[in-house]
Structure formats: C-alpha cells, structure tokens
Amino acid sequence: MLYGKEEFLKKMRPYQTGGDMILRVTLEKTTFNEIPHRFEAGTPHIEGAVGLAVALDYLESIGLKEIQEYEDELLEYALEKLSKIEGFRRVGNPKESTAVISFILGDAHPHDVAHELGLLNISVRAGHHCAQPLMQFYKIPATTRATFGVHTTREEIDAFVEALAPIERKFRL
C-alpha cells in the first residue's frame, strides 16, 4: 500500500503508463486520470482477486478454528520429533507460534540444508527472512525455515525429520 498526501499526489506524474491512468492522449498533450487511478497503470490484477476469493472459500469450508488447531498439532508433533535430531537447534522460542520453525542444523549452513532437502523434494526456505537484526542478535548468518499448514501431513513431517540426520552428518566438521 502506498500512502501520499493529496496535494503532493496531484503534482506527481505517474511513474508507469498504460491502462486506466490517462483520461486523454493526443500528439500534443496527455491528461492524466484523477487520483488514485493515475497511479494504477495497466490491467488490474483480476486473476489475483479471483484466486483470493477461491482460497478464502476453501479455508472457510474447513474452518479457521479447525485449521489453527490442526497446525498447532503439527507444530507440536514436529518439535517433539525434531528435538531428537543431533545438532538441531530451534532459533527463537516464542510463547505463541504459527506452524513455522526456524532452525540451525549442526555445522551445516542453512542454504546447504535447504539444498539437500530440495533434492529430496522437501521444500523449506533458507536465509535471513528479512530479519537481519535478529540474525545479528543470535550471531548466525541465516536459518532454515520449515512451514507447516493445513495441507501438511504427519507423514511429510516424518520424511522431513528423517532427512535431517544424514544432512547433519554430511556437513559435520
């Protein structure tokens, strides 16, 4: 979202062109549309709006409370299993959490962990996750982050956990 004072927005020229941002164009002059349309060049993101509506319908059909309870169970299940992996260290320990686990695995760099898991078709993220001050606080370069959701099964968590021990051994110094 972009916010600007009307007096300044009226003076600004659009930074992109196309679609609904003009009222009239001739060879001599272009007249820009009123605010906010002058800053909304091109075709609106219609497919995104339609996709969002379908996604919301899907989530509501399951129930938001039910999804939260399921994801809480997955988080508890995963943390219990992960606590038995040598070298596994969860980064941060919030009192309340969504089904997201940021972690370090022994001597392995988080990008190496993500790469190795990717070879097994297990998707995680690795990096500073737009939280560089937090990484500096913990004196780490990055974390690997696993996210579980309504689509995740316990079997998938088991496969994820089973994949970590060999990765930890491979990168042990």
N, C-alpha and C positions, 0 to 999 in steps of 0.2 A: 504494500500500500504506500502510496506517495501522498503526502500532505503538503499543501502550499497555501499561502495567503492569496486570496483572490486578486488583490491589487497587483501582486507580482506575477501571478499566473496569466493575467490579461496582457501583460507586457512581453511575456515569453513567446518565442517562436517554437513551434513543435520540433522535437528532435528526431521524429520519424515521420515518414509520409505514407499516405495510402488510405484507402477506405473512407471512413466517416470523418476524417479530420479536416476536411475542407467544406466550405459552403459553395464556392465558385472558383473556377480556374479559367483564366484567359491567357493569351500570349503576353498581355501587358501586366496582369495582376492576379494574385491569389488571395482569396479571402478565406481565412481560417474559420472553422466552426467555433461555437461557443464552448466554454469550459464545462465539463471535462472532456468533451468529445474531441477537441483539438489535440489532445494528448493520447488518444486511443486509435492509433493508426491500424488499418487492416481489418481483416475479418475477425470478429470476436471468437474467443475460444469455446465455440459451441460444443464440440465433442467432449471437452473437459467438463462442462456443466452437465451434459447428459450422463457422462460416466460417473460423476459425483453423485447424481441423483440415484443411479442404479446401485452404486456402492452403499449409499445410505439406506436404501430399501433393503438390501441384503443384510446389513448389520442390524437393522430394526427387526427383521424377520427372525433373527437368532435371539436378540435381546441384549441390550448393552450391559445389563447387570450380569447376565449369564456369560457373556464374553469376558468381562472383568474377572469373574470367579474362575473361569477356565484358565485364563492367562496367569492368575495368581497361583493356581495349582501347578501349572507348567514351570513357573519360576521356582517354586519351592522344590519341585521334583528335580529340575536341572541343577540347582545349587547343591542339593544333597548329593547328587551323583558327581558333580564337578569337584566337590570338596575332597574326594578320594584320589584325585589325579595329582601325581607328584609334580610339583612346580607350578600348579595352578594358583593364581592369586587374583582375587576379585579386586578391582580398583574402585574404591568407594564402597560404602555400606549404608545406603540410605535407609531411614526408618520405614519409608513407604517407597515403593518402586513399581514401575511397569515391568513387563516381562523382557527386560533388557539387561544384559550382563556385559560389562566392560572388564577385560581381564588381561593379565600378563601370563605367559606360559614359560616358566623357567628362563633359560637364556635365549630363547627364540625371539627374534624381532617380530612384532605384530604383523608386519607385512608378509613375513615368511609363513607365519601361521595361517593367515588368510589365503595365501597362495596354495599351500599344501592342502588345506580344506577344500579349496576350489577344485583341485584336481580330483577330489572325491565327490564333486557335485554338492558340496555343503557350502552354502552362502553365508558369509559373515562380512563385516566391514572392518577395516583397519585404518588407523590414522589418528589424528588429534581431535577429530569430530567437532571442529570449531570450538574447542575448549583448551586452547593452548595455555592459558594461565593455570588451569587445573593440572595439565601435564607437567608444567614447571613446578607446581606445588609438590607433586608426587615424584618429581625428578625422574620422569620417564619420557621417552621420545614419542610414544603413542600407545594405544591399546588395541586389542582385538575386541570387537563388539558383536555379540550374538543377540538376536532379537527373535522372540517367540510370539506367535499370535494365534488367533482363532483357527488358522489353517495348519498349525503345527501339531504333530502327533508326538506321543511319548517315544515311539519307535524312532522318529527322526532325532529326538534329543539323545536317545541311546546311541545312535550312529555317530552323532556329533561328539559325544563324550568318548566313545571308543576310539575315535580318530585322533584324539589329543595326545594320548600317552606315547604312541610312536613318533609323533611330531616333536614332543618334548625331548625324547631320547635322541632323535636325529640332530637336534641343534644344541644338545648339552655340551658345554665347554669343558 
